[in-house]
Amino acid sequence: MSSLRQQKYARLIQKELSSIFFTHKEGLLEGQLITIAEVKMSPDLSLARVYLSMSLAKDKKKLLDHINLRQKEIRKELGQQIRNQARIVPQLQFFIDEVEENAQRIEDLIKSLNIPKEDK
Protein backbone atom coordinates (compact mmCIF):
# COMPACT_ATOMS: atom_id res chain seq x y z
CA MET A 1 0.00 0.00 0.00
CA SER A 2 1.54 3.28 -1.04
CA SER A 3 0.93 6.61 0.60
CA LEU A 4 -0.65 9.61 -1.09
CA ARG A 5 2.78 11.24 -1.16
CA GLN A 6 4.28 8.25 -3.00
CA GLN A 7 1.39 8.25 -5.49
CA LYS A 8 1.76 11.96 -6.26
CA TYR A 9 5.51 11.63 -6.67
CA ALA A 10 5.06 8.57 -8.91
CA ARG A 11 2.64 10.50 -11.17
CA LEU A 12 5.14 13.37 -11.41
CA ILE A 13 7.97 10.99 -12.33
CA GLN A 14 5.76 9.20 -14.87
CA LYS A 15 4.73 12.47 -16.53
CA GLU A 16 8.27 13.84 -16.74
CA LEU A 17 9.82 10.57 -17.93
CA SER A 18 7.14 10.34 -20.63
CA SER A 19 8.14 13.81 -21.76
CA ILE A 20 11.84 12.88 -21.77
CA PHE A 21 11.22 9.68 -23.72
CA PHE A 22 9.08 11.54 -26.25
CA THR A 23 11.58 14.33 -26.88
CA HIS A 24 14.63 12.03 -27.04
CA LYS A 25 12.90 9.16 -28.84
CA GLU A 26 15.45 8.70 -31.63
CA GLY A 27 18.65 8.55 -29.58
CA LEU A 28 17.32 7.13 -26.36
CA LEU A 29 14.73 4.64 -27.55
CA GLU A 30 16.19 3.82 -30.95
CA GLY A 31 13.02 5.18 -32.57
CA GLN A 32 10.74 2.69 -30.77
CA LEU A 33 7.38 3.62 -29.26
CA ILE A 34 7.47 3.09 -25.52
CA THR A 35 4.92 4.13 -22.94
CA ILE A 36 5.42 4.29 -19.21
CA ALA A 37 2.78 1.98 -17.82
CA GLU A 38 3.42 2.55 -14.13
CA VAL A 39 5.87 4.03 -11.66
CA LYS A 40 6.17 2.65 -8.14
CA MET A 41 8.03 4.68 -5.52
CA SER A 42 9.87 3.40 -2.46
CA PRO A 43 8.58 4.77 0.88
CA ASP A 44 11.54 7.16 1.19
CA LEU A 45 11.12 8.33 -2.47
CA SER A 46 14.72 7.42 -3.28
CA LEU A 47 13.91 4.65 -5.76
CA ALA A 48 11.48 4.63 -8.67
CA ARG A 49 10.56 1.35 -10.34
CA VAL A 50 9.50 2.27 -13.87
CA TYR A 51 7.45 -0.26 -15.86
CA LEU A 52 7.70 0.23 -19.61
CA SER A 53 5.19 -1.01 -22.16
CA MET A 54 6.94 -1.94 -25.39
CA SER A 55 4.11 -3.51 -27.35
CA LEU A 56 5.53 -2.73 -30.82
CA ALA A 57 9.21 -3.34 -30.06
CA LYS A 58 10.81 -6.33 -31.75
CA ASP A 59 13.57 -7.05 -29.22
CA LYS A 60 12.33 -5.85 -25.83
CA LYS A 61 15.28 -7.15 -23.83
CA LYS A 62 17.82 -5.36 -26.06
CA LEU A 63 15.84 -2.11 -25.84
CA LEU A 64 15.61 -2.41 -22.04
CA ASP A 65 19.38 -2.97 -21.87
CA HIS A 66 19.92 0.13 -24.03
CA ILE A 67 17.70 2.21 -21.72
CA ASN A 68 19.54 0.89 -18.65
CA LEU A 69 22.87 1.91 -20.22
CA ARG A 70 21.52 5.46 -20.57
CA GLN A 71 20.03 5.46 -17.07
CA LYS A 72 22.37 8.16 -15.66
CA GLU A 73 21.59 10.46 -18.58
CA ILE A 74 17.84 9.92 -18.09
CA ARG A 75 18.13 10.60 -14.34
CA LYS A 76 20.09 13.80 -14.97
CA GLU A 77 17.43 15.02 -17.42
CA LEU A 78 14.71 14.08 -14.92
CA GLY A 79 16.51 16.08 -12.23
CA GLN A 80 16.53 19.14 -14.46
CA GLN A 81 12.81 18.69 -15.16
CA ILE A 82 11.66 18.31 -11.53
CA ARG A 83 14.20 20.50 -9.70
CA ASN A 84 11.55 23.08 -8.75
CA GLN A 85 8.97 20.50 -7.68
CA ALA A 86 10.94 17.92 -5.70
CA ARG A 87 14.01 17.72 -3.50
CA ILE A 88 14.91 14.14 -4.28
CA VAL A 89 15.75 12.77 -7.71
CA PRO A 90 15.18 9.04 -7.31
CA GLN A 91 17.36 6.25 -8.61
CA LEU A 92 15.62 4.66 -11.59
CA GLN A 93 15.05 0.96 -12.20
CA PHE A 94 13.44 0.01 -15.50
CA PHE A 95 11.33 -3.11 -16.04
CA ILE A 96 9.29 -4.48 -18.93
CA ASP A 97 5.58 -4.28 -18.18
CA GLU A 98 4.12 -7.62 -19.20
CA VAL A 99 0.49 -6.95 -18.29
CA GLU A 100 -0.53 -6.32 -21.89
CA GLU A 101 1.16 -9.49 -23.17
CA ASN A 102 -0.39 -11.58 -20.39
CA ALA A 103 -3.84 -10.17 -21.14
CA GLN A 104 -3.41 -11.01 -24.84
CA ARG A 105 -2.26 -14.54 -23.98
CA ILE A 106 -5.32 -15.09 -21.75
CA GLU A 107 -7.62 -13.70 -24.43
CA ASP A 108 -6.09 -16.07 -27.01
CA LEU A 109 -6.57 -19.01 -24.63
CA ILE A 110 -10.21 -18.13 -24.09
CA LYS A 111 -10.78 -17.84 -27.84
CA SER A 112 -9.16 -21.24 -28.41
CA LEU A 113 -11.44 -23.05 -25.95
CA ASN A 114 -13.86 -25.45 -27.57
CA ILE A 115 -17.00 -24.94 -25.52
CA PRO A 116 -20.09 -26.71 -26.88
CA LYS A 117 -23.23 -24.64 -27.31
CA GLU A 118 -25.97 -25.10 -24.78
CA ASP A 119 -29.13 -26.92 -25.95
CA LYS A 120 -32.36 -25.13 -25.19
CNS distance restraints for C-alpha pairs under 8 A (distance, minus, plus):
assign (resid   2 and name CA) (resid   6 and name CA) 6.00 0.50 0.50
assign (resid   2 and name CA) (resid   7 and name CA) 6.68 0.50 0.50
assign (resid   2 and name CA) (resid  43 and name CA) 7.44 0.50 0.50
assign (resid   3 and name CA) (resid   7 and name CA) 6.33 0.50 0.50
assign (resid   3 and name CA) (resid  43 and name CA) 7.88 0.50 0.50
assign (resid   4 and name CA) (resid   8 and name CA) 6.17 0.50 0.50
assign (resid   5 and name CA) (resid   9 and name CA) 6.16 0.50 0.50
assign (resid   6 and name CA) (resid  10 and name CA) 5.96 0.50 0.50
assign (resid   6 and name CA) (resid  40 and name CA) 7.83 0.50 0.50
assign (resid   6 and name CA) (resid  41 and name CA) 5.76 0.50 0.50
assign (resid   6 and name CA) (resid  42 and name CA) 7.42 0.50 0.50
assign (resid   6 and name CA) (resid  43 and name CA) 6.77 0.50 0.50
assign (resid   6 and name CA) (resid  45 and name CA) 6.86 0.50 0.50
assign (resid   7 and name CA) (resid  11 and name CA) 6.23 0.50 0.50
assign (resid   7 and name CA) (resid  40 and name CA) 7.82 0.50 0.50
assign (resid   7 and name CA) (resid  41 and name CA) 7.54 0.50 0.50
assign (resid   8 and name CA) (resid  12 and name CA) 6.32 0.50 0.50
assign (resid   9 and name CA) (resid  13 and name CA) 6.20 0.50 0.50
assign (resid   9 and name CA) (resid  41 and name CA) 7.49 0.50 0.50
assign (resid   9 and name CA) (resid  45 and name CA) 7.75 0.50 0.50
assign (resid  10 and name CA) (resid  14 and name CA) 6.04 0.50 0.50
assign (resid  10 and name CA) (resid  39 and name CA) 5.37 0.50 0.50
assign (resid  10 and name CA) (resid  40 and name CA) 6.07 0.50 0.50
assign (resid  10 and name CA) (resid  41 and name CA) 5.95 0.50 0.50
assign (resid  10 and name CA) (resid  48 and name CA) 7.53 0.50 0.50
assign (resid  11 and name CA) (resid  15 and name CA) 6.09 0.50 0.50
assign (resid  11 and name CA) (resid  39 and name CA) 7.25 0.50 0.50
assign (resid  12 and name CA) (resid  16 and name CA) 6.19 0.50 0.50
assign (resid  13 and name CA) (resid  17 and name CA) 5.91 0.50 0.50
assign (resid  13 and name CA) (resid  39 and name CA) 7.30 0.50 0.50
assign (resid  13 and name CA) (resid  78 and name CA) 7.85 0.50 0.50
assign (resid  14 and name CA) (resid  18 and name CA) 6.03 0.50 0.50
assign (resid  14 and name CA) (resid  36 and name CA) 6.56 0.50 0.50
assign (resid  14 and name CA) (resid  38 and name CA) 7.09 0.50 0.50
assign (resid  14 and name CA) (resid  39 and name CA) 6.09 0.50 0.50
assign (resid  14 and name CA) (resid  50 and name CA) 7.94 0.50 0.50
assign (resid  15 and name CA) (resid  19 and name CA) 6.39 0.50 0.50
assign (resid  16 and name CA) (resid  20 and name CA) 6.24 0.50 0.50
assign (resid  16 and name CA) (resid  78 and name CA) 6.70 0.50 0.50
assign (resid  16 and name CA) (resid  81 and name CA) 6.83 0.50 0.50
assign (resid  16 and name CA) (resid  82 and name CA) 7.66 0.50 0.50
assign (resid  17 and name CA) (resid  21 and name CA) 6.03 0.50 0.50
assign (resid  17 and name CA) (resid  36 and name CA) 7.77 0.50 0.50
assign (resid  17 and name CA) (resid  78 and name CA) 6.73 0.50 0.50
assign (resid  18 and name CA) (resid  22 and name CA) 6.06 0.50 0.50
assign (resid  18 and name CA) (resid  35 and name CA) 6.99 0.50 0.50
assign (resid  18 and name CA) (resid  36 and name CA) 6.45 0.50 0.50
assign (resid  19 and name CA) (resid  23 and name CA) 6.19 0.50 0.50
assign (resid  20 and name CA) (resid  24 and name CA) 6.03 0.50 0.50
assign (resid  20 and name CA) (resid  74 and name CA) 7.64 0.50 0.50
assign (resid  20 and name CA) (resid  77 and name CA) 7.40 0.50 0.50
assign (resid  20 and name CA) (resid  78 and name CA) 7.52 0.50 0.50
assign (resid  21 and name CA) (resid  25 and name CA) 5.41 0.50 0.50
assign (resid  21 and name CA) (resid  28 and name CA) 7.12 0.50 0.50
assign (resid  21 and name CA) (resid  29 and name CA) 7.24 0.50 0.50
assign (resid  21 and name CA) (resid  34 and name CA) 7.79 0.50 0.50
assign (resid  24 and name CA) (resid  28 and name CA) 5.63 0.50 0.50
assign (resid  24 and name CA) (resid  29 and name CA) 7.41 0.50 0.50
assign (resid  25 and name CA) (resid  29 and name CA) 5.05 0.50 0.50
assign (resid  25 and name CA) (resid  30 and name CA) 6.63 0.50 0.50
assign (resid  25 and name CA) (resid  31 and name CA) 5.46 0.50 0.50
assign (resid  25 and name CA) (resid  32 and name CA) 7.10 0.50 0.50
assign (resid  25 and name CA) (resid  33 and name CA) 7.83 0.50 0.50
assign (resid  26 and name CA) (resid  30 and name CA) 4.99 0.50 0.50
assign (resid  26 and name CA) (resid  31 and name CA) 4.38 0.50 0.50
assign (resid  26 and name CA) (resid  32 and name CA) 7.69 0.50 0.50
assign (resid  27 and name CA) (resid  31 and name CA) 7.21 0.50 0.50
assign (resid  28 and name CA) (resid  66 and name CA) 7.82 0.50 0.50
assign (resid  28 and name CA) (resid  67 and name CA) 6.77 0.50 0.50
assign (resid  28 and name CA) (resid  70 and name CA) 7.34 0.50 0.50
assign (resid  29 and name CA) (resid  33 and name CA) 7.62 0.50 0.50
assign (resid  29 and name CA) (resid  34 and name CA) 7.70 0.50 0.50
assign (resid  29 and name CA) (resid  63 and name CA) 7.06 0.50 0.50
assign (resid  29 and name CA) (resid  66 and name CA) 7.72 0.50 0.50
assign (resid  29 and name CA) (resid  67 and name CA) 6.98 0.50 0.50
assign (resid  30 and name CA) (resid  63 and name CA) 7.84 0.50 0.50
assign (resid  32 and name CA) (resid  56 and name CA) 7.52 0.50 0.50
assign (resid  32 and name CA) (resid  57 and name CA) 6.26 0.50 0.50
assign (resid  33 and name CA) (resid  54 and name CA) 6.78 0.50 0.50
assign (resid  33 and name CA) (resid  56 and name CA) 6.80 0.50 0.50
assign (resid  33 and name CA) (resid  57 and name CA) 7.24 0.50 0.50
assign (resid  34 and name CA) (resid  52 and name CA) 6.56 0.50 0.50
assign (resid  34 and name CA) (resid  53 and name CA) 5.77 0.50 0.50
assign (resid  34 and name CA) (resid  54 and name CA) 5.06 0.50 0.50
assign (resid  34 and name CA) (resid  55 and name CA) 7.63 0.50 0.50
assign (resid  35 and name CA) (resid  52 and name CA) 5.83 0.50 0.50
assign (resid  35 and name CA) (resid  53 and name CA) 5.21 0.50 0.50
assign (resid  35 and name CA) (resid  54 and name CA) 6.86 0.50 0.50
assign (resid  36 and name CA) (resid  50 and name CA) 7.02 0.50 0.50
assign (resid  36 and name CA) (resid  51 and name CA) 6.01 0.50 0.50
assign (resid  36 and name CA) (resid  52 and name CA) 4.68 0.50 0.50
assign (resid  36 and name CA) (resid  53 and name CA) 6.07 0.50 0.50
assign (resid  37 and name CA) (resid  50 and name CA) 7.80 0.50 0.50
assign (resid  37 and name CA) (resid  51 and name CA) 5.54 0.50 0.50
assign (resid  37 and name CA) (resid  52 and name CA) 5.53 0.50 0.50
assign (resid  37 and name CA) (resid  53 and name CA) 5.80 0.50 0.50
assign (resid  37 and name CA) (resid  97 and name CA) 6.87 0.50 0.50
assign (resid  38 and name CA) (resid  50 and name CA) 6.09 0.50 0.50
assign (resid  38 and name CA) (resid  51 and name CA) 5.20 0.50 0.50
assign (resid  38 and name CA) (resid  52 and name CA) 7.33 0.50 0.50
assign (resid  39 and name CA) (resid  48 and name CA) 6.38 0.50 0.50
assign (resid  39 and name CA) (resid  49 and name CA) 5.56 0.50 0.50
assign (resid  39 and name CA) (resid  50 and name CA) 4.60 0.50 0.50
assign (resid  39 and name CA) (resid  51 and name CA) 6.21 0.50 0.50
assign (resid  40 and name CA) (resid  48 and name CA) 5.69 0.50 0.50
assign (resid  40 and name CA) (resid  49 and name CA) 5.08 0.50 0.50
assign (resid  40 and name CA) (resid  50 and name CA) 6.64 0.50 0.50
assign (resid  41 and name CA) (resid  45 and name CA) 5.67 0.50 0.50
assign (resid  41 and name CA) (resid  46 and name CA) 7.57 0.50 0.50
assign (resid  41 and name CA) (resid  47 and name CA) 5.89 0.50 0.50
assign (resid  41 and name CA) (resid  48 and name CA) 4.67 0.50 0.50
assign (resid  41 and name CA) (resid  49 and name CA) 6.37 0.50 0.50
assign (resid  42 and name CA) (resid  46 and name CA) 6.36 0.50 0.50
assign (resid  42 and name CA) (resid  47 and name CA) 5.37 0.50 0.50
assign (resid  42 and name CA) (resid  48 and name CA) 6.53 0.50 0.50
assign (resid  45 and name CA) (resid  88 and name CA) 7.17 0.50 0.50
assign (resid  45 and name CA) (resid  90 and name CA) 6.36 0.50 0.50
assign (resid  46 and name CA) (resid  88 and name CA) 6.79 0.50 0.50
assign (resid  46 and name CA) (resid  89 and name CA) 7.03 0.50 0.50
assign (resid  46 and name CA) (resid  90 and name CA) 4.37 0.50 0.50
assign (resid  46 and name CA) (resid  91 and name CA) 6.06 0.50 0.50
assign (resid  47 and name CA) (resid  90 and name CA) 4.82 0.50 0.50
assign (resid  47 and name CA) (resid  91 and name CA) 4.74 0.50 0.50
assign (resid  47 and name CA) (resid  92 and name CA) 6.07 0.50 0.50
assign (resid  47 and name CA) (resid  93 and name CA) 7.51 0.50 0.50
assign (resid  48 and name CA) (resid  90 and name CA) 5.92 0.50 0.50
assign (resid  48 and name CA) (resid  91 and name CA) 6.10 0.50 0.50
assign (resid  48 and name CA) (resid  92 and name CA) 5.07 0.50 0.50
assign (resid  48 and name CA) (resid  93 and name CA) 6.22 0.50 0.50
assign (resid  49 and name CA) (resid  92 and name CA) 6.17 0.50 0.50
assign (resid  49 and name CA) (resid  93 and name CA) 4.88 0.50 0.50
assign (resid  49 and name CA) (resid  94 and name CA) 6.06 0.50 0.50
assign (resid  49 and name CA) (resid  95 and name CA) 7.28 0.50 0.50
assign (resid  50 and name CA) (resid  92 and name CA) 6.95 0.50 0.50
assign (resid  50 and name CA) (resid  93 and name CA) 5.94 0.50 0.50
assign (resid  50 and name CA) (resid  94 and name CA) 4.83 0.50 0.50
assign (resid  50 and name CA) (resid  95 and name CA) 6.08 0.50 0.50
assign (resid  51 and name CA) (resid  94 and name CA) 6.01 0.50 0.50
assign (resid  51 and name CA) (resid  95 and name CA) 4.82 0.50 0.50
assign (resid  51 and name CA) (resid  96 and name CA) 5.54 0.50 0.50
assign (resid  51 and name CA) (resid  97 and name CA) 5.01 0.50 0.50
assign (resid  52 and name CA) (resid  94 and name CA) 7.06 0.50 0.50
assign (resid  52 and name CA) (resid  95 and name CA) 6.09 0.50 0.50
assign (resid  52 and name CA) (resid  96 and name CA) 5.02 0.50 0.50
assign (resid  52 and name CA) (resid  97 and name CA) 5.19 0.50 0.50
assign (resid  53 and name CA) (resid  96 and name CA) 6.26 0.50 0.50
assign (resid  53 and name CA) (resid  97 and name CA) 5.16 0.50 0.50
assign (resid  53 and name CA) (resid  98 and name CA) 7.32 0.50 0.50
assign (resid  53 and name CA) (resid 100 and name CA) 7.81 0.50 0.50
assign (resid  54 and name CA) (resid  60 and name CA) 6.67 0.50 0.50
assign (resid  54 and name CA) (resid  96 and name CA) 7.33 0.50 0.50
assign (resid  54 and name CA) (resid  97 and name CA) 7.70 0.50 0.50
assign (resid  55 and name CA) (resid 100 and name CA) 7.70 0.50 0.50
assign (resid  55 and name CA) (resid 101 and name CA) 7.87 0.50 0.50
assign (resid  57 and name CA) (resid  63 and name CA) 7.96 0.50 0.50
assign (resid  59 and name CA) (resid  63 and name CA) 6.40 0.50 0.50
assign (resid  60 and name CA) (resid  64 and name CA) 6.08 0.50 0.50
assign (resid  60 and name CA) (resid  96 and name CA) 7.66 0.50 0.50
assign (resid  61 and name CA) (resid  65 and name CA) 6.18 0.50 0.50
assign (resid  62 and name CA) (resid  66 and name CA) 6.23 0.50 0.50
assign (resid  63 and name CA) (resid  67 and name CA) 6.25 0.50 0.50
assign (resid  64 and name CA) (resid  68 and name CA) 6.15 0.50 0.50
assign (resid  64 and name CA) (resid  94 and name CA) 7.30 0.50 0.50
assign (resid  64 and name CA) (resid  95 and name CA) 7.40 0.50 0.50
assign (resid  64 and name CA) (resid  96 and name CA) 7.34 0.50 0.50
assign (resid  65 and name CA) (resid  69 and name CA) 6.22 0.50 0.50
assign (resid  66 and name CA) (resid  70 and name CA) 6.55 0.50 0.50
assign (resid  67 and name CA) (resid  71 and name CA) 6.14 0.50 0.50
assign (resid  67 and name CA) (resid  94 and name CA) 7.86 0.50 0.50
assign (resid  68 and name CA) (resid  93 and name CA) 7.86 0.50 0.50
assign (resid  68 and name CA) (resid  94 and name CA) 6.93 0.50 0.50
assign (resid  70 and name CA) (resid  74 and name CA) 6.29 0.50 0.50
assign (resid  71 and name CA) (resid  75 and name CA) 6.12 0.50 0.50
assign (resid  71 and name CA) (resid  92 and name CA) 7.08 0.50 0.50
assign (resid  72 and name CA) (resid  76 and name CA) 6.13 0.50 0.50
assign (resid  73 and name CA) (resid  77 and name CA) 6.29 0.50 0.50
assign (resid  74 and name CA) (resid  78 and name CA) 6.09 0.50 0.50
assign (resid  75 and name CA) (resid  79 and name CA) 6.09 0.50 0.50
assign (resid  75 and name CA) (resid  89 and name CA) 7.37 0.50 0.50
assign (resid  75 and name CA) (resid  90 and name CA) 7.78 0.50 0.50
assign (resid  75 and name CA) (resid  91 and name CA) 7.24 0.50 0.50
assign (resid  75 and name CA) (resid  92 and name CA) 7.01 0.50 0.50
assign (resid  76 and name CA) (resid  80 and name CA) 6.43 0.50 0.50
assign (resid  77 and name CA) (resid  81 and name CA) 6.32 0.50 0.50
assign (resid  78 and name CA) (resid  82 and name CA) 6.22 0.50 0.50
assign (resid  78 and name CA) (resid  89 and name CA) 7.40 0.50 0.50
assign (resid  79 and name CA) (resid  83 and name CA) 5.59 0.50 0.50
assign (resid  79 and name CA) (resid  89 and name CA) 5.65 0.50 0.50
assign (resid  82 and name CA) (resid  86 and name CA) 5.88 0.50 0.50
assign (resid  82 and name CA) (resid  89 and name CA) 7.87 0.50 0.50
assign (resid  83 and name CA) (resid  87 and name CA) 6.80 0.50 0.50
assign (resid  98 and name CA) (resid 102 and name CA) 6.11 0.50 0.50
assign (resid  99 and name CA) (resid 103 and name CA) 6.10 0.50 0.50
assign (resid 100 and name CA) (resid 104 and name CA) 6.25 0.50 0.50
assign (resid 101 and name CA) (resid 105 and name CA) 6.16 0.50 0.50
assign (resid 102 and name CA) (resid 106 and name CA) 6.21 0.50 0.50
assign (resid 103 and name CA) (resid 107 and name CA) 6.13 0.50 0.50
assign (resid 104 and name CA) (resid 108 and name CA) 6.12 0.50 0.50
assign (resid 105 and name CA) (resid 109 and name CA) 6.24 0.50 0.50
assign (resid 106 and name CA) (resid 110 and name CA) 6.22 0.50 0.50
assign (resid 107 and name CA) (resid 111 and name CA) 6.23 0.50 0.50
assign (resid 108 and name CA) (resid 112 and name CA) 6.18 0.50 0.50
assign (resid 109 and name CA) (resid 113 and name CA) 6.46 0.50 0.50
